[in-house]
């Protein structure tokens, strides 16, 4: 780990329920850092809202943790909540359709798989919890990308286009179709001969907070079985959304 980053994180760890406010002198002493070094790191943290200065005089300054940590903590809390609520419904869905079921969320400019229920079939797909993926590859990541703000989409699409990963015009049309259709579909994008289909999970603020993703061998995603997978998956995503407080219109939900 970069030593400056490590030192800065160690400063944040000095704060706790008994020490919610610390002076520069105290921080310097507890971190074993010279005051100029501690001050430089705190100034950087302050500029990014990780700490804020509550008092300053000619002798010393005092600091508290900033609201950025509350924001990040809420993101973690939201992810843990959706994971806890979604899991039993994911298990039920996997048992019903006999395919692997994943829970995918955005993580900065990537997608992260935070939960998985395996298929009971002998041949299984390898997807580990914690796996990161580009937001323009796979049904789950693409569904999340389609529901990001225009500003965030621009950043990701500009980079993908610059790297030759996408045809910009075609991909933007695909994102538009995902928003209209209410689900995302992929075939062979992450693994050869596999298909993925994803539906959005909404929270109480009507934000898409996760994608419920079903994936398996493409030969199983055909005809009546595909229709069953789509119907059951949409119903499950809608039920999870309701449990998270979403009150918009979703199909297939019985309160």
Buried (B, 14 or more C-beta within 10 A) or exposed (E): EEEEEEBBEBBBEBBEEEEEEBBBBBBBBBBEBEEEBBBBBBEBBBEEBBBBBEEEEEEEBBBBBBEBBEEEEEBEEBBEBBBEBBBEBBEBBBEBBBBBBBBBBBBEEBBBBBBBBEBEEEEEBEBEEEBEBBBBBBBBBBBBBBBBEEEBBEEBBEBBBEEEEBEEEEBBEBBEEBEEEEBBBBEEBBBEEBBBBBBBBBBEEEEBBBBBBBBBBBEBBEEEBBEEBBEBBBBBBBBBBBBBEBEEEBEEBEE
